[in-house]
Amino acid sequence: MTILPDGLDPELYDRLMGSGGGSLARKMGIEFIELGAALSIARMPVEGNTQVLGLLHGGAHVVLGETLGSVSSAIHAGPGRYAVGIEINATHSRSVTQGIVTATCTALVLGRTLATHEIVITDDGGRRLSTVRMTNMLRDQ
């Protein structure tokens, strides 16, 4: 069950829920747990998102991080505005071969024109797997 923040743009909510976060997020099995500008949480299965050695693909970490960072920035942007990613980086600290990973997205900067988030991805045991940092430019529609 998703916890929605106060003041979430209803049109954005409808787009998120209607699309499941977009076709890539659906393919990856990303599930939103909590959504907000300052804090968001999502989960993703390892199964189906691995590379040839059976490890969770590094790109899957980045997809999860970018999905959550983009949604959080769009929530911060508010009605009549949108977020466009302009920078992303990831540091992978540990690998995982099974289970569910959890991404916790925390705002570092929530400005008028930029939003920067840090997304920490952990395994079932709470061990940090990756740290993703993303900056979005906030634009008027």
N, C-alpha and C positions, 0 to 999 in steps of 0.2 A: 504494500500500500504506500503510495506516494504522499508525503507531507508537503503541502503547498504553502508558500509564503504569503503573508498578507500583501495585497496590492499587486499580485501577479496579473499581468495583462491577460485577460480571458482569451484573446485571439492567439497569443503565444501558447497558452496552455492547450487550447484546442489543436494547434499545429503539432505540439510535442506529443500529445496523447494520441492524436489521429495518425501520426507518422511513426510513432515509437522512437522518435529522435532522428528519423531519417532511415533510408534503406541500409546504409552501412551499419548503423547502430543496431538495427534489427538483425542483420546477418551475423553480427558479432555476439548477439544475445545480451546486449546491455540492458539492464533494468535500473530505472531511476528509483531510488529509495527516498531521498529528500532533496528538494530543490529550493535554492535561494541564491541571492546575489553574493552573500558573504560566506555561505556554507552549503555545499551540495554533496550528496553521496550517491554512488551507483555501484552496481555489481556486474560481473561478467564471468561466464564460465571459461575455464582453461580449455576444456574439450572443444574441438572445432576451431581453435584459434592458435594452434601450435605450428612451429616450423619443423623441418625435416628430422631433427633430433628428438622431437617430442616435447620441447620446451615451449612455454608461452612465447609467441613471437614478439620481438621487440616492437614491431610496428603495431601490434595489438595493444600494447601498453600505451602507445602514443595515441591511437584511435580512441581508447577509453578516456585518456586525459583530455584530448582535444574536444571530445564530445561534451564532457562535463564542464570544461572551462568555457566553451562557447555558449552553452545553455545558461550558465551562471552569469556570464557577461550580458547575454540578451535580456535576462531578467533585470539586471541592474540598469540596462539602457532604457527600459520602460516602453510604454506605448508610443508608437510613431517613430521609433528608433530601432536600429539593428546593430549587431556586433559582427565585425570582420576580423578574423585572426590575422595578425601581422608578424608574430614571432612565436616559436615554440621550440623547446629543447627538452631532452630527457636524459636522465642518468639511470642506468639499470644497475642495481646493486646485488640482486639475487635472482636466481631462476626458480621456476615452478613448473611441474609437469601434470598436476591434477588439481581438482577442486574449483573453488570460486575465488576470484580476486575482488577486492573492494577498493574503490577509489574515493578518497575524501578530498574535496576541492575547497580550499580556503582562500579568500580574497587577500591579496597583499596590497593592492591599490584599487579603489573604486572612485575614479575621477569622472569628470564631465565628458572627456573625449577618449580616455583610455581606461581599461580594466585589466589588471594583472592578477592571475591566480596561480597558486601552487597546488598541484594535485599529487597526493601521496597514494601509491598503490601498494596494498598489502595482501598477503596470503591468508589462508584460513587461520593460521596461528598468530596473525597480527605482525608478522615480520615484513619490514619494508622491502619491496621488490624494485620499485622505481619511484623517482621523483620527476615530475613533469612541471615545467613552468611555461605559462602561456600568457601572451598579451593580446588583447583585442582592441581595435579601434571602434569607437561608438559613433555611429552616423545617423543623421536624420533621414527618414524615408523620402 
